[in-house]
Amino acid sequence: MMEPMLPCDEVMDRLWEYLDGELDPETAGQVEKHLEVCQRCFPQYDFRRAFKELLSHSAEGSVPPALQRRVFEALLEEDRAAGVGGGKEGGSLWARIRRRFGH
């Protein structure tokens, strides 16, 4: 019997963890299977993957605060546009920030 695919909101909530390799193998596999077929979620994954890659290549230099703010606001808008978290504190981006920085 085939197990059901993860819903989009759960995939979006776990996307940064997936990109960072922080998910257990089973959950990572479920996210990957979802991304292979979901036309709504894959562009979010692709954007965040490219963003993370860009940050890692430019980590040597300092990022101006205005650029940091614009990127942060763009990520929030991406989540809102995708209907993930509705921009409230429980949303995927806020949850990730809180976990990362312990707030």
HUZIPE-V188873 format. One line per field, one symbol per residue. ss: DSSP state (h for helix, s for strand, l for the rest). Layout:
BEGIN
ss->???
END
This chain:
BEGIN
ss->lllllllhhhhhhhhhhhhlllllhhhhhhhhhhhhhllllhhhhhhhhhhhhhhhhlllllllhhhhhhhhhhhhhhhhhlllhhhllllhhhhhhhhhhll
END
